[in-house]
Every structure is written in structure tokens, then in C-alpha cells.
Amino acid sequence: MPEARESAGRERREKLKRFLTDWQAVTGLLLVVLFFASAIFAPWIAPYDPNAMDIPARMSGPTWAHIAGTDQLGRDTFSRILHGGRVALYIAAIGVSASLAIGLVLGMIAGYGPRWLDNLLLLAFDAVRSFPAVILALATVALTGPSLTVVLAIVILTTIPSYGRVARTATLALRHTEFILAERSLGASTNRILFQHVMPNVIGPLLILAAMEVPVVVSIEAGLSFLGIGVLPPQASWGTILNEGYLVIRDAPWMVIAGGIPLILTTLGFTFLGEALRDIFDPRMGRGR
Amino acid sequence: MTIYLFKRFGLAAVVVMAVLLLLFSMLHMIPGNPAILALGTRATPEAIAEYSARMHLDEPVLKQFVYFLGSAVQGDLGEDVFSNRPVTAIIAERMGFSLALICTGMGWAVLLGVPLGCLAAVRPGSWLDRVTGIFSVGTIAVPSFLVSIWALLLFSIQLRWLPAIGAGEPGNFADQLSHLVLPAFAIGLGWVGYLARMVRASMLEVMGEPYIRSASAFGLKPRRIVLGYALRVAILPTITLIGMGFGGLISSAVFAEIIFARPGVGKMIFDAVSDRNFPIVQGGVLVATGFYILVVLLSDLLIAWLDPRVRSSL
């Protein structure tokens, strides 16, 4: 036993070393930390109140006082970007964890349950995925009107199938392994088998997938808010900043430039981190998706 | 092959039915009278009664769904609330702009991305491979609507190389083409890197297979091996990827149409949402999703035709 523990420890150190020597992994981790830190500490870092208007300084280009310029109402773009990160973090945290949880449960049921249920769930996944996200959002907003809740619902609904499919495939592979059969022959309930034995083996790839899905979720929020069907003004979000900037793109181009940069950095960070984690923990999935 | 075709078409039909059911129930899930929703709150009681009778709103919901299905199958998607023109005719006018955009966007991405991926795989570690790798990561990270906004800012507002809005004069091909360049560039850019990466990965895998080694042992020219043997197999996952990614491409096209004010189906749906013009929204959503389902179906059939192993698996 001690030998086994030692080799497990060595393996863990080996993985950590691989992670720390991979420039993509380290860059990704730094960008992700930057995303979390700037969103959480936005009220303390931001030089101005994101909604404070300063009409005399309106439409000012980048200066030392306003490093990313100001908008039509003289609000500081940099402060609005920092506060917009909070919306992105909120959507990413709730959206990703909710769809991961639902996708995990549905995927395990599909993989472990009877054949007809599997087919039904696969069909549901396919039907949901056959709505391009923006089209689904437009159709929903036509009925409900724009709100952050709609954005969240769209994000959760459209990303469930990817988790569900991965969880289903992993569960199918486990279904006939000896330890699951042993549990069943001992009379363990389906609940116990799924949550005590299948879940710990399925959750790993799903967490890596979740890291890769964060940029997707953040882009959906920014895109919908850009169209004016997500976060509503005056609340600052990266999408509303781009929307307001798009309207004055000829006179104040710094707004659409500054509003896009955090979106790119966040996407890069989570993509790098997700890929590095996948390469280290699940080499079979390979680098090119 | 026949059994595969049968199953695959059956699956597509069921998905289309599910989409129809979803669209139908969406309009019925919202509280309030659908006639008022469709006609607006200022509609007269007579108009509401007439609309309810024409749309069978006073009959059981199940029967209404059957009517809805029947007319949708016949290509009747209702009428525009404002102009009273058939929705199908309006969509037909707009469809061309969207199809031209989607095909051009995907077209240039395939023409550039696939060869880049092949070249990178043939010489892994070369400067071309590294540049392709950095380019892929860089472009995948930028959401396509941001590419549209930045392309608009750089190429039409700052440099004034290309027109910013609209789809060009009807009948003037050169003008229409110049209006197509920027939106097509914007929706295709992310795909160039994505395809290059995908083709590179599957090419590297295929190039290690024994049959490729025997081909080169027989003295076949490398170009022949890459194009005739390896690419034929390596392209399969890429085709699936293109089919699956079409939903994303449609989404990007919607953004590009709105940003460049191009009068396609996406812009039509967007405007109809602001106007609360429900028949147009419903028809547009149905056509967009139907198109997507068709593309996925075609890509699956193409793969089944190219790769006999797939046929037996469904």
C-alpha cells in the first residue's frame, strides 16, 4: 500500500510539473485568475462608478483620466468593462454549473436506463441542438421580452446536450464493468449506483468540458446583450458596451475596441486552460478537437 | 445503405416534428390571447374574432396543432401582420441574401483551412505549422460578432475599402459582391483556424496508419499519398464537424446580417422580434432550423457514402 500511495503521489507531482511547464496552461491559468479577480474586486479597482455620468467629459477618447475613453453620457468605459465582468462571471457560474448538473443527471440516466429512454433523451438533445442559439433566443425574447433570466435559460438549455452526451458515453462504457455488476448483484439501488459509483468516474471529463464551455456561455451573453435582448441598459455588460459603442462607432471607436478585448482574453484563458487540463488528465481526447 | 437511409431520414423527420411542436407550443405557452398577440392590443373585436376563426383558435389545441402542421407542410406559414403578404413569399425574398452569405463564408474557410491543415500535418513543427497553430488559437478565441464589428470599424469606417451597410444595388453584381466580402470574411474567419486544426489532427493520426506506410514503401509520390489516400479518410471527421457547426454558422450569419444591415432571414427575424410580428418570427425560425437540420442530414449522408463503416453503426 505505501508503495502505491507513493507512486500516486509521484504521478500527481508529474502532472503538476507538466502543467507548470506548458506555456499555454500557465497563460490560461493567469487569464482565468485575472477574469475572476477583476470581476470580484471590480468595485474596488474601478476608478469611477460605472453609471456615474459626466456630461462635460462625454465621448472623450482614451486619456490618463479615462484610459478606455467615455461614452455618450460621459461614463467611464474602463469602469463599465470591470463591472461588466461581474455579469459575465454571474452568467458563467450559474449557467455552467446548472447545465453541467442537469446534463450529468440526464446523461447518466440515458446511459444507464432502458433503451427507449436513451433514445428519447438523445432525440431531445438533438432537437434542442437543432435550434441555433441566437435563433432560439430571438424566438423566446419575442414572447417574453428581454431579461437576464432569459439569457440564463437559453445558455443552460443550449449547453445541456454537450454535457449530456459526454456523460452518456462515459456511463455506457461503465455499465458492464465488473464493479458496477458487483454492486448490482449485491442489490444496490439504481440511485446508489449512479450517484455513488458512476458519477465519480464520469465527472472528470465533464469538468474539463465545463472549462471549455465558459467562453461559449460568456459569448452568448455578450452577443445577446449586444443585440439588446439580454442585459438591459443602464447595467454594464460587455455586450451592452459593444451595443452602445456600435451606435457611435464612427465617432467613438474606442468603445467597441475596449469592449471586445476582455471577451477575447476570457475566451483565450478558458480555452488554453481547458485544453491543457484535457491533455494532462485525458490524453486520449488529443489536442485537436 | 437503404436501411441506413431509412433510419437517418426517420430521425430527421422526428426532429423536425419536435421543432414544430416546440414552435407551436411556444406561441401557446404565453399567457393571453394569441389573436391579440398577433394583431396587437389596438385590434378591434371584429378583427380578433375574424382572426380567431381563420386561425382555428377557438378549437381544441390538438386540432390546432394538426391545422398548423397541415399548412406548414403545404408551405403556408401565415401572413405578415403589417403588410398581409404571405410569410413564405417574404422569406423567399430574403433567403438568397442569407444563403449567399453562408455559402461564401463557409466556402472561403474550407478553401483556405483544409489546405493549411494538410500542409501543417505534412511538416509538423515547421514555421507554417506554428503560424497555423497560432492563427487557429487566435481566431477561435474571437467571437464572430466581434469580428464583424471590428471588420466594419477597420475596413469600412477607417480604411474605407468596402461598403458598410446593405446588400448592394439589385442587379449590380459587382456592387453586391463588394457588400458580401466583409460579412463573409467575418463569419468564415474563425472557421479557417478551426478547420485547419481539425484537419491537421486527423491527418497526423491517419499518416501513422500502416496502409500509408505501405503506400510510401511502394514508392508512391508523397503528394499522391496525402491527397489520394490520407485526406480521403482524414476529411471525414471534418465533414461531421462542418455539419454540426452549421448551427453556429447560422448564428454568426444572424449577427453579421444585423451588424452590416444585410436584408437576410436573420435580420428579418430580428426586426420582427422588435415589431412583435409573430408570424414572421415563427416562419423565420422554422426555416432557419429546418435548413440546419437539412445540412446535418446531408453531411451525415455524405459521410455514410464515403465511409462504409458508418452505415452499419446507426
Interface residues (C-beta under 8 A of the other chain):
Chain A: L123 A124 D126 A127 R129 S130 F131 P132 A133 V134 I135 L136 L138 A139 T140 V141 A142 L143 T144 P215 S219 A222 G223 F226 L227 I229 L242 Y246 I249 R250 P253 V256 I257 G260 L263 I264 T267 L268 T271 F272 G286 R287 G288 R289
Chain B: L11 V14 V15 A18 V19 L22 L23 M26 L27 M29 I30 V137 I140 A141 V142 P143 F145 L146 I149 W150 L152 L153 I157 Q158 R197 M198 R200 A201 S202 E205 G247 G248 I250 S251 V254 F255 I258 I259 G266 I269 F270 A272 V273 R276 F278 V281 Q282 G284 V285 A288 T289 Y292 I293 V296
